[in-house]
Each structure stands twice: as C-alpha cells, then as structure tokens.
C-alpha cells in the first residue's frame, strides 16, 4: 500500500464524517480521549502511556480490523498529527484502502489550528461502544 496518505484539516475531517460516511478514529491514549475528543469519535490508541513514556499498542491493528472492514472510510486523528500519521500509514500498509489523516489533531500542531481551537464539536463522554476498553474486549 502507498505511503502517500491524504491529510486534511479538522474542518475537512468533520465534513467527511458528516457528509461522506467516514468514521473518526481518535488514536490518542484513553486518558487523552476521556479529557475531550471530537464528538462521535471512536478511541483506538496507537500507544499507551507507560512508566517510560508512550508504549506502542500491540493490539492496534487487531482492534481496528475487528471493528472495521478493509474498505471502511476512516479519518485518523490524534493530539497534534504525529501519531495519527503513523497509524494511518500502518493501516494503509495493512490493507485498509480508505484512510485519511487529520493533520493538526485535537490540540493543533505544526502551526495549524486543531479540532478544539477550530470550534468543532467536542464531547467528554462516549458511548461504551466507542471506548477502547469495550472495543479491545470485543477483539479478544
């Protein structure tokens, strides 16, 4: 699969979700997601916080594959755009064909305004089926 991942602004990501049937996958850690996330997002962390910083989530691809078909339309987002691009590339390499990365993430990055600062819908609660604990359990 191509390393060329389409990257879009937070506003364009919201449009893709609302108008084109994309699902926003927030790849930030569970605590980051719980502190506020794009409304309607699904949380599947790319990495987990550990004693020595962030540790890769070994189950990331397995959990995504359990809940989404290879042709599912997914917008991948994180805090500032770094983790989401890594996750998007990994998903593309694993055969997912409709992956888009949301640059600038939730908080902003590389001089660009993120989801929250753009005034886009933010939620602090998520239905259990959008939370990582339930998604990971279903993938066991």
C-alpha positions, 0 to 999 in steps of 0.5 A, spaced: 500 500 500 502 507 498 505 511 503 502 517 500 496 518 505 491 524 504 491 529 510 486 534 511 484 539 516 479 538 522 474 542 518 475 537 512 475 531 517 468 533 520 465 534 513 467 527 511 464 524 517 458 528 516 457 528 509 461 522 506 460 516 511 467 516 514 468 514 521 473 518 526 478 514 529 481 518 535 488 514 536 490 518 542 491 514 549 484 513 553 486 518 558 487 523 552 480 521 549 476 521 556 479 529 557 475 531 550 475 528 543 471 530 537 464 528 538 462 521 535 469 519 535 471 512 536 478 511 541 483 506 538 490 508 541 496 507 537 500 507 544 499 507 551 502 511 556 507 507 560 512 508 566 517 510 560 513 514 556 508 512 550 508 504 549 506 502 542 499 498 542 500 491 540 493 490 539 492 496 534 491 493 528 487 487 531 482 492 534 481 496 528 480 490 523 475 487 528 471 493 528 472 495 521 472 492 514 478 493 509 474 498 505 471 502 511 472 510 510 476 512 516 479 519 518 485 518 523 486 523 528 490 524 534 493 530 539 497 534 534 498 529 527 504 525 529 501 519 531 495 519 527 500 519 521 503 513 523 497 509 524 494 511 518 500 509 514 500 502 518 493 501 516 494 503 509 500 498 509 495 493 512 490 493 507 485 498 509 484 502 502 480 508 505 484 512 510 485 519 511 489 523 516 487 529 520 493 533 520 493 538 526 489 533 531 485 535 537 490 540 540 493 543 533 500 542 531 505 544 526 502 551 526 495 549 524 489 550 528 486 543 531 479 540 532 478 544 539 481 551 537 477 550 530 470 550 534 468 543 532 464 539 536 467 536 542 464 531 547 467 528 554 463 522 554 462 516 549 458 511 548 461 504 551 461 502 544 466 507 542 471 506 548 477 502 547 476 498 553 469 495 550 472 495 543 479 491 545 474 486 549 470 485 543 477 483 539 479 478 544 
